[in-house]
């Protein structure tokens, strides 16, 4: 059967969006997105692009640009922070080495006074301490013991007054106490227009033994001066209580045991007094143990808490000779070196020098107004620097000005400066920001 033309020609169909050719670049992307593995792992349309392991080139370029800007901002912030930190530590330090010189003392003799009338002034440190140790009693015996204590005797007159041994001092209720040795009370002194009576401290003993003479602090008069012009100008007052008076039977200790206990007490008292004296000495002063003295006095024994035992007691007094370090240093080198006006020195190792009395006069130290001593040993002299003036001269100055500034300080051997922050080259305008550091001598 003959075919119609419609049967031979294929009918033309309408073109759809599927028939539009895809650009080459887009085709590569679509081919990648339609791979099975991608479809299996990215079924959600919202996550198709965000979780893609290989983002588009344009996305990668934008990401790198943002990262560079972030690191640049971080670097700028870090630099600003470091600048602020360094600026907070603004300041300068000048380290210097002072002039020094070795010196030797071969038994040189010096004199010092207590009242300031000589070239070198000294003062007395006075400390006292009581201590007791228990000892086994060997028996009992009849004992009679007089009470004792320390009084201060005053002299309001212009002339010194001398009194013989056994001079009597009377309390308001009529109890009598006596000095053992002859004494001299200095006359009054006028200081700043004010009269200061002369004074002397001594130990007095009760006229008779017995507990009734153990009394507290009180005033005393001198019965021997009644009816004279000195009755009102010479008087005394207690410095300590009167104690130790006893009359009756008490336990006794063997002499050898007592001697051993007393030796132990002296050692312990000496150590404690020296330690306490050093603790009380101001930082710029020096206490010389070799020029100091410690005296010991037996105190009455007391009852012990242990059966068949007693307590052996002892009293000790330290009289220490103390100097101001700068005064002593400058006086010792007076004949060793030449100091220009305004110069001052310190002696390194001052404590290690050997100070001694030329004769046995240490016992007179508490009452003497003048002492003589001898010095032996090796030491080093270091010149002092006026650091206040040096700081003032450095304010606002450039580093290059340091040599010319130090020309005014000939006692500085060498110096180096560090200025903070590191980019600054001039000293701060505030002296509080300038620090001086003295380096060890070479």
C-alpha positions as CSV (number, residue, x, y, z in Angstrom):
1,X,0.0,0.0,0.0
2,X,1.4,3.3,-1.0
3,X,2.7,5.4,2.0
4,X,1.7,9.0,2.5
5,X,4.4,11.6,2.7
6,X,3.5,12.1,6.4
7,X,4.6,8.5,6.9
8,X,8.0,9.2,5.5
9,X,9.0,12.6,6.9
10,X,9.6,12.6,10.7
11,X,7.5,15.3,12.2
12,X,9.5,18.3,13.6
13,X,9.4,18.5,17.4
14,X,9.5,21.6,19.5
15,X,12.9,22.6,21.2
16,X,13.1,22.5,25.0
17,X,15.6,24.0,27.5
18,X,17.3,20.6,27.4
19,X,18.3,21.2,23.8
20,X,20.2,24.5,24.6
21,X,24.0,23.9,24.5
22,X,25.8,24.4,27.8
23,X,29.0,26.5,27.9
24,X,32.2,24.6,28.4
25,X,33.0,26.1,31.8
26,X,29.5,25.4,33.2
27,X,29.5,21.9,31.7
28,X,32.6,21.0,33.8
29,X,31.0,22.2,37.0
30,X,27.7,20.4,36.2
31,X,29.5,17.2,35.4
32,X,31.3,17.4,38.7
33,X,28.1,18.1,40.6
34,X,26.3,15.2,39.0
35,X,28.8,12.5,39.9
36,X,27.3,9.7,41.9
37,X,29.5,10.3,44.9
38,X,28.6,13.9,45.1
39,X,24.9,13.1,44.8
40,X,25.1,10.5,47.6
41,X,26.8,12.8,50.0
42,X,24.9,16.0,49.2
43,X,21.2,15.2,48.8
44,X,20.1,18.4,50.3
45,X,20.0,21.5,48.0
46,X,20.8,23.8,50.9
47,X,24.1,22.0,51.6
48,X,25.1,21.3,48.0
49,X,27.5,24.3,47.7
50,X,28.6,24.9,51.3
51,X,30.0,21.4,51.8
52,X,31.6,21.1,48.5
53,X,35.2,19.8,48.9
54,X,36.4,21.8,45.9
55,X,34.7,25.3,45.9
56,X,34.6,27.4,42.8
57,X,37.7,29.4,41.9
58,X,36.0,32.7,42.6
59,X,35.2,31.5,46.2
60,X,38.8,30.4,46.8
61,X,40.2,33.9,45.7
62,X,37.8,35.7,47.9
63,X,38.7,33.5,50.9
64,X,42.4,34.1,50.5
65,X,41.8,37.9,50.3
66,X,39.9,37.9,53.5
67,X,42.6,35.8,55.3
68,X,45.3,38.3,54.3
69,X,43.3,41.2,55.6
70,X,42.7,39.4,58.9
71,X,46.4,38.7,59.4
72,X,47.3,42.3,58.5
73,X,44.8,43.7,61.0
74,X,46.2,41.3,63.7
75,X,49.8,42.5,62.9
76,X,48.8,46.1,63.2
77,X,47.0,45.5,66.5
78,X,50.0,43.6,67.9
79,X,52.4,46.5,67.0
80,X,50.1,49.0,68.7
81,X,49.9,46.8,71.8
82,X,53.7,46.4,71.9
83,X,54.2,50.1,71.5
84,X,51.8,50.8,74.4
85,X,53.6,48.2,76.6
86,X,57.0,49.5,75.9
87,X,55.8,53.1,76.6
88,X,54.5,52.0,80.0
89,X,58.1,51.0,81.0
90,X,59.5,54.4,80.4
91,X,62.7,55.1,82.4
92,X,66.5,55.1,82.4
93,X,69.2,53.4,84.5
94,X,72.8,54.7,84.9
95,X,75.1,52.1,86.2
96,X,78.4,53.5,87.7
97,X,81.6,52.3,89.4
98,X,82.8,54.6,92.2
99,X,86.4,55.5,92.9
100,X,88.0,53.2,95.4
101,X,91.4,52.7,97.1
102,X,92.9,50.0,99.4
103,X,94.1,51.1,102.8
104,X,96.0,49.5,105.7
105,X,95.7,50.1,109.4
106,X,98.8,49.1,111.5
107,X,97.7,49.9,115.0
108,X,96.7,53.5,114.4
109,X,95.3,55.2,117.6
110,X,92.1,57.3,117.6
111,X,90.1,59.2,120.2
112,X,86.3,59.6,120.4
113,X,84.1,61.6,122.7
114,X,80.6,60.9,124.0
115,X,79.6,64.6,124.3
116,X,80.5,65.6,120.8
117,X,83.4,67.8,121.7
118,X,86.0,65.8,119.8
119,X,86.5,64.9,116.2
120,X,84.6,61.6,116.5
121,X,81.3,61.1,118.4
122,X,80.3,57.8,119.9
123,X,77.3,56.7,122.0
124,X,76.6,54.0,124.5
125,X,74.1,51.2,124.0
126,X,73.0,49.9,127.4
127,X,71.1,46.7,127.8
128,X,70.4,44.4,130.8
129,X,69.0,40.9,131.2
130,X,68.3,38.5,134.0
131,X,68.4,34.8,133.6
132,X,68.2,31.7,135.8
133,X,69.0,28.0,135.7
134,X,67.9,25.2,138.0
135,X,70.4,23.3,140.2
136,X,70.1,20.4,142.6
137,X,70.2,21.4,146.3
138,X,72.7,19.6,148.5
139,X,71.2,20.8,151.9
140,X,70.0,23.8,153.8
141,X,71.7,26.6,155.7
142,X,71.0,29.8,157.6
143,X,71.1,32.8,155.1
144,X,71.1,36.6,155.6
145,X,71.0,38.6,152.4
146,X,70.5,42.3,151.7
147,X,68.1,43.6,149.1
148,X,69.6,45.6,146.2
149,X,68.6,47.7,143.2
150,X,69.7,50.5,140.8
151,X,68.9,54.2,141.5
152,X,69.6,57.3,139.5
153,X,71.2,60.1,141.5
154,X,70.5,63.7,140.2
155,X,72.5,66.9,140.8
156,X,70.7,70.1,139.9
157,X,73.7,72.2,141.0
158,X,76.3,73.7,138.7
159,X,79.3,71.8,140.3
160,X,79.9,68.1,140.5
161,X,79.4,66.4,143.9
162,X,81.5,63.7,145.4
163,X,80.3,61.2,148.0
164,X,82.1,58.6,149.9
165,X,81.5,54.9,150.0
166,X,78.5,53.7,152.1
167,X,76.7,57.0,151.5
168,X,73.1,56.5,152.6
169,X,69.8,57.0,150.6
170,X,66.5,57.0,152.5
171,X,63.0,56.2,151.3
172,X,59.9,58.2,152.4
173,X,59.1,55.4,155.0
174,X,62.6,55.5,156.5
175,X,64.3,52.4,154.8
176,X,68.0,53.0,154.3
177,X,70.1,51.8,151.3
178,X,73.8,52.4,150.7
179,X,76.4,52.6,147.9
180,X,79.4,50.4,148.2
181,X,82.0,52.7,146.5
182,X,82.7,56.4,146.3
183,X,80.7,58.2,143.6
184,X,80.8,61.5,141.7
185,X,77.6,63.1,140.3
186,X,78.3,65.5,137.4
187,X,76.8,69.1,137.6
188,X,73.9,70.3,135.5
189,X,74.2,71.2,131.8
190,X,72.3,73.9,129.9
191,X,71.0,72.6,126.6
192,X,68.9,75.0,124.4
193,X,68.5,77.3,127.4
194,X,67.1,74.5,129.5
195,X,68.9,73.2,132.7
196,X,69.5,69.4,132.7
197,X,70.6,68.1,136.0
198,X,73.7,65.8,136.1
199,X,72.8,62.1,136.6
200,X,74.6,59.0,137.7
201,X,73.2,55.4,138.0
202,X,74.5,53.2,140.8
203,X,73.6,50.0,142.6
204,X,72.6,50.4,146.3
205,X,72.1,47.7,149.0
206,X,69.8,47.6,151.9
207,X,71.3,48.6,155.3
208,X,70.1,45.3,156.8
209,X,69.1,41.9,155.5
210,X,65.5,40.8,155.2
211,X,62.5,40.5,152.9
212,X,61.0,43.8,154.2
213,X,63.6,45.7,152.2
214,X,62.3,44.2,148.9
215,X,60.3,47.3,147.7
216,X,59.1,48.8,144.4
217,X,60.0,52.0,142.7
218,X,60.3,55.1,145.0
219,X,62.2,58.4,145.6
220,X,65.2,58.8,147.9
221,X,66.8,61.6,149.8
222,X,70.3,61.8,151.3
223,X,70.1,62.0,155.1
224,X,73.6,63.3,155.2
225,X,72.6,66.5,153.4
226,X,69.8,67.5,155.7
227,X,70.1,71.1,156.8
228,X,72.6,72.0,153.9
229,X,72.1,73.9,150.7
230,X,72.5,70.6,148.8
231,X,69.5,69.0,150.4
232,X,67.1,70.2,147.6
233,X,69.5,69.9,144.6
234,X,70.8,66.3,145.1
235,X,68.2,63.6,145.1
236,X,67.6,60.0,143.8
237,X,64.9,57.9,142.2
238,X,64.6,54.1,141.6
239,X,65.5,52.7,138.2
240,X,64.7,49.1,139.3
241,X,62.9,47.5,142.2
242,X,64.8,46.5,145.3
243,X,64.9,42.7,145.5
244,X,66.8,39.7,147.0
245,X,66.5,40.5,150.6
246,X,66.2,37.4,152.8
247,X,66.9,36.2,156.3
248,X,66.3,32.6,157.3
249,X,66.9,29.0,156.2
250,X,67.2,28.2,152.5
251,X,68.5,25.4,150.3
252,X,72.1,25.5,149.2
253,X,74.0,24.1,146.1
254,X,77.4,22.6,146.1
255,X,80.1,25.1,145.2
256,X,81.3,23.2,142.1
257,X,77.7,22.8,140.8
258,X,77.0,26.4,141.4
259,X,80.2,27.5,139.5
260,X,79.2,25.3,136.5
261,X,75.7,26.8,136.4
262,X,77.1,30.4,136.6
263,X,79.5,29.7,133.7
264,X,76.5,28.5,131.6
265,X,74.5,31.6,132.6
266,X,77.3,33.9,131.6
267,X,77.6,32.3,128.1
268,X,73.9,32.4,127.5
269,X,73.5,36.0,128.8
270,X,76.4,37.2,126.6
271,X,74.9,35.6,123.5
272,X,71.5,37.0,124.1
273,X,72.7,40.5,124.9
274,X,74.9,40.7,121.9
275,X,72.1,39.5,119.6
276,X,69.7,42.0,121.1
277,X,72.2,44.8,120.8
278,X,72.8,44.1,117.1
279,X,69.1,44.0,116.4
280,X,68.6,47.5,118.0
281,X,71.5,49.2,116.2
282,X,70.2,51.5,113.3
283,X,71.2,50.5,109.8
284,X,73.7,53.4,109.3
285,X,75.4,52.7,112.7
286,X,77.9,50.1,113.8
287,X,78.3,48.5,117.2
288,X,81.8,47.3,118.0
289,X,81.7,44.2,120.3
290,X,85.5,44.5,121.0
291,X,85.0,48.0,122.4
292,X,81.9,46.9,124.4
293,X,81.7,45.3,127.8
294,X,79.4,43.0,129.7
295,X,79.3,42.9,133.5
296,X,77.7,40.0,135.5
297,X,76.2,40.1,138.9
298,X,74.9,37.3,141.0
299,X,71.3,37.5,142.0
300,X,69.7,35.8,145.0
301,X,68.6,32.3,144.3
302,X,64.9,31.6,144.2
303,X,62.7,28.5,144.8
304,X,62.3,26.0,142.0
305,X,59.2,24.1,140.9
306,X,61.2,20.9,141.2
307,X,61.6,19.3,144.6
308,X,65.1,19.5,146.1
309,X,66.2,22.1,143.6
310,X,66.8,25.8,143.5
311,X,67.1,28.4,140.8
312,X,70.5,30.1,140.4
313,X,70.0,33.6,139.0
314,X,72.3,36.1,137.3
315,X,72.0,39.7,136.1
316,X,74.1,41.0,133.1
317,X,74.6,44.5,131.7
318,X,76.0,45.3,128.3
319,X,77.6,48.7,127.6
320,X,78.2,48.8,123.8
321,X,80.2,51.4,121.9
322,X,78.4,52.6,118.8
323,X,79.5,54.9,115.9
324,X,77.8,56.3,112.9
325,X,79.4,54.4,110.0
326,X,80.0,57.5,107.8
327,X,81.6,59.4,110.7
328,X,83.8,56.5,111.7
329,X,84.9,55.8,108.1
330,X,85.8,59.5,107.4
331,X,87.7,59.8,110.7
332,X,89.7,56.6,110.2
333,X,91.0,57.7,106.7
334,X,91.7,61.3,107.7
335,X,95.4,60.7,107.7
336,X,95.4,58.1,104.9
337,X,94.0,60.0,101.9
338,X,93.2,63.6,100.9
339,X,89.5,64.4,100.7
340,X,88.4,67.6,98.9
341,X,85.6,69.7,100.5
342,X,82.3,67.9,100.2
343,X,83.8,64.5,99.6
344,X,82.8,61.5,101.8
345,X,83.9,57.9,101.9
346,X,82.8,54.5,103.2
347,X,85.1,51.7,104.4
348,X,84.1,48.4,102.9
349,X,84.7,45.7,105.5
350,X,84.6,48.1,108.4
351,X,83.2,45.3,110.6
352,X,86.2,43.1,109.9
353,X,88.8,45.6,111.2
354,X,90.3,44.9,114.6
355,X,89.3,47.5,117.2
356,X,90.8,47.3,120.7
357,X,91.5,49.5,123.7
358,X,95.2,50.4,124.1
359,X,94.8,49.6,127.8
360,X,92.2,47.9,130.0
361,X,89.8,50.9,130.0
362,X,86.7,49.2,128.8
363,X,85.3,49.0,132.3
364,X,85.3,52.9,132.4
365,X,83.4,53.1,129.1
366,X,79.9,53.6,130.7
367,X,80.9,56.6,132.7
368,X,83.7,58.0,130.6
369,X,83.2,60.9,128.2
370,X,86.2,60.0,126.1
371,X,87.7,56.7,124.8
372,X,90.9,55.8,123.0
373,X,91.1,52.8,120.7
374,X,93.5,51.2,118.2
375,X,92.7,49.9,114.7
376,X,94.4,47.1,112.8
377,X,93.6,45.4,109.5
378,X,93.1,45.8,105.7
379,X,90.1,47.5,104.0
380,X,89.0,49.3,100.9
381,X,87.8,52.9,100.8
382,X,84.9,53.7,98.4
383,X,83.9,57.3,97.6
384,X,80.3,58.3,98.1
385,X,78.4,59.8,95.1
386,X,75.8,62.6,95.5
387,X,73.0,60.6,93.7
388,X,70.4,63.3,94.2
389,X,72.5,65.9,92.3
390,X,73.5,63.3,89.7
391,X,69.8,62.5,88.9
392,X,69.0,66.2,88.6
393,X,71.9,66.7,86.1
394,X,70.6,63.8,84.0
395,X,67.0,65.0,83.6
396,X,66.2,65.4,79.9
397,X,69.8,65.0,78.8
398,X,70.8,63.0,75.7
399,X,73.0,60.0,76.0
400,X,75.9,61.8,74.3
401,X,75.9,64.3,77.1
402,X,76.9,61.7,79.8
403,X,80.7,62.2,79.5
404,X,80.4,66.0,80.0
405,X,78.0,65.5,83.0
406,X,80.4,63.0,84.6
407,X,83.2,65.5,84.4
408,X,81.5,67.1,87.4
409,X,81.7,63.8,89.3
410,X,85.4,62.9,89.4
411,X,84.8,60.1,92.0
412,X,82.9,58.1,89.3
413,X,85.4,55.9,87.5
414,X,83.1,54.7,84.7
415,X,79.4,54.6,83.8
416,X,76.9,53.2,81.3
417,X,73.3,54.2,80.6
418,X,70.2,52.2,79.5
419,X,67.1,54.2,78.4
420,X,63.7,52.6,78.0
421,X,61.9,52.3,75.5
422,X,64.8,51.4,73.2
423,X,63.9,54.0,70.6
424,X,64.5,56.9,73.0
425,X,67.9,58.4,73.4
426,X,67.3,61.0,76.2
427,X,66.7,60.6,79.9
428,X,63.2,61.1,81.3
429,X,62.0,64.6,82.4
430,X,61.0,63.2,85.9
431,X,63.9,62.2,88.2
432,X,61.7,59.5,89.7
433,X,62.1,57.6,86.4
434,X,65.9,57.7,86.6
435,X,67.6,55.0,88.5
436,X,71.2,54.8,89.7
437,X,72.9,51.5,90.2
438,X,76.3,51.3,92.0
439,X,78.3,48.5,90.6
440,X,80.9,46.5,92.6
441,X,84.3,48.0,92.6
442,X,86.9,46.4,90.4
